[in-house]
Amino acid sequence: MSIAYTITTSEPVNQQIYRYLRKDIVTCVIQPGSLLSEKEVSARFNVSRQPVREAFIKLAEAGLVQVLPQRGTFVRKISARRVADGRFIREAVEVSVVRRAALEIEPAALMTLEHNLQLQKMAASRQDSQAFLGLDDEFHRLIAESINCALAWETVENIKAAMDRVRFLTLSEVSPPDSLIEQHEEILSALKNHDADAAEAAMRRHLQEMIFSITPIAERNSEWFESL
């Protein structure tokens, strides 16, 4: 069942609808293969069809939906290839970011990351997967912002939708939050020590978790994955 969301005046309507639908798809509230109806989504958010159509276009660009002429817009199954490609690009960007952060990060930014880690632990203890994923993303975003390079995280955000779907599935089955928190602690420790090599190594280990998790996840949820 879809979650109730509120459309505000703080940002363009199409971006809000995109973000809400993206979240529902990533967290499997809307499952692979589901038909997305412009009419139903418009009614759900009480908006015209134009911003919904624009949100569908962004979802297609992110690889989350497929528009089939005369048939409709369907949530795509998860592509293992797209996950692998996204992870490769993300690693290239974030390794560069964390190396620079190790040399430049200020105490205030380190305190913010420390606070984020405490919130991650609280979310994990509540078994709140959605909150944990949001805090995980925030941890990585904060590292980019610590070197005044928010664009790096925006780039990652735009290519990691397929990864996020696997991440959500792995939290309960393959990569529980506790192990991810330990990896985040290793990254933070390296940043505190201003050790660029250790920060890079910790970030690579963290992001390569996806390589080892996707096979068992695909085997257990084969109906949600595209055939190779």
N, C-alpha and C positions, 0 to 999 in steps of 0.2 A: 504494500500500500504506500502511495506517495505521501511524503511529509508535507504539512501545510507550511508554506513560506509566505512572507509578506513583501510586496513590492513597495519600495520607497522612492522618494524623489532625490536621493543622494547620488545616484548614478544612472546612466542610461538603462531603460527597461530591458532592452535586448541583452545587455551584459548580465543583468541580474538573473534573467531567465536562463541564460547559458550556464551561469555558475550553479544555479539550483539544480538544473537538469544534469549537469556534469557530476555533481555530488551524488545525485540519486543513481546515476549509472555506475559510477566508480564504486559505490557502496552496495551495489547489487539490489537496491530498492526497485530499480527498473532493470530487469534481467535481459541478458543477451537474447536477441531474437524478437523482443517486444516491438510492437508497432507504436510509433509516436504520431498522434493525430494533432494537426495544427488546431483544429476546432476544439478538441478536448483540452489541450494545453492553454489555449486562449481563455477558455472558460475557467480553468483552474486558477489562472493568475488574474482573471478579469481584465484582460487587455485585448487589443486588436490583434489580428493575425500577423501584421507586418513585423513587430519585434520578435514574435515567435519564429517566423520564417528566418529572420536574421540569426536568431540563436541556433536554429537547426543548421545553418550554413557553417557557423563556428564549430558546432559539434562534429560536423562532417570533416572539417579541416583538421580537427584533433583526432580523427580516426575513430570516433565513438559511435557514429551513426552512418548509415548508407542510404542514400536517396535512390529509390528505384522508380523510374518513370512508370506512370499508370498504376503503380502498386502502393507507394507510400514511403515513409521514412522509418527505417528499422534500426534498432540498436545492434551494432555489430558485435560479433563474437570477438573474443580477445585474440589478437595476432601475436604469436610468440616472436615473430620476426620484428614486428613494430616495438615490442617490449625490449628486445635485444638492441635494436638500433637506438631507441630512446635512452637506454642505460649507458650505451657507449658515448653518446653525445653529452649526457648529464655528467658522466665521470670526467670527461675532458674539461668541461666548464668548471665543475666544483673543485677539482683538484687544483686548478690554477687559482681559484678564489681562496681556498683554505691555506695555500702556501703564502699568498700575499697577506692574508689575515694574520697568520702566525707572526709575521714581522711587524704588522702595523696596528693590530687590535689594541684598543684602549681598555683600561680597567672597568669603565662603566658598561662597555659592551660585554665584557666577560661576566659581569654581575647579571646582566640581562639573560645571557645564555644559561647561567647557573639557575636562575629563577625558572626559566623555561623547562629545564631538566626536572626540577621539583614538581612542576605541573604535569610533566609526562609521567612521573612516578605515581602521582595521584590518579591520573586517568587510567593507568595500567591497573592500579589496585581496585578501581571501580569496574574494570573490564569494559571500559567505554572506548571501543575501537575507533569510532568517528572522532571523538575528542583527541585521542592519541595521534591519529593521522594528521589532524590539524596542527597539533603541537610539534610533530615531527617536521612538517613542512616549515613551520615558523622557525624552528631551530636552524634549518638550512638557510632560510631567508635572512635571518638575523646575522649570520656569518657574512653573507654578501653585503648587507647594509653596513656592517662594521668597517668595511673598506670603501664605503660610499659607492657601491656598484650594484644598485638594485636591479639594473638591467640584466645582470647575469642571472639573477633568480627569475626574472620575467621570461628570459629565454628558456630556462629549464622548465618553468611552469607550462610553457606553450607546447612542450614536446613530451611531457611525461604522463599524459592521460592513460595510456595503455599500461604503463608501469604501475600507476596508482590502483588500477583494478586488481592487479596481481598482489600488490602490497596489502590491500584490504583482505584478500582471501588468505594471505600467509599469516596474518596476525594470530589467528586461532589454530592454524594447522601446522605451519612450518617455522615461521620466525616470530615467536611470541614477543610482546613488547619488552619484556625484561632483557632479552638478548640485544635488542636494538638500543635500549637505554644504555647498556654497558658499552656499546660501540660509540654512542654519542659522548659518553663520559671520557672515552679514550681520545676522541677528537678535541673535546674541551681541555683535557689535561695537556695535550700537545700545544694548544693555543696559549694556555696559561704559561707554559714554559718557553713560548716563542720559538718552538722547534719545528721549522718548516718541513723537514724530512719526516718527522714522526707524524705531523698533521696530515701530510699527503698519504702516508702509509695507512693511517687510521681511516681516512676518508675512502681510499680505494677498497679496503676490507669491507667497509660499511656498504658501499654501493655495489660491490660484487656479490653481496648476499643474494641479489636477484637472480644471478646465474644459477645458483644452487637450488633456489626455491621454485623456479618456474616449472621444472619437470614434474616433481611430485604433485604440484598444484594442478597442472594440466591433466595428469593421470586421474586425479580424484574428481575433477570437474570437467571431464572431456566434452560434455555437451555445451560448455561455455567457450570453448576454444576452437579457432579455425583449424581445419585440417592442414597439415604441413604439405 
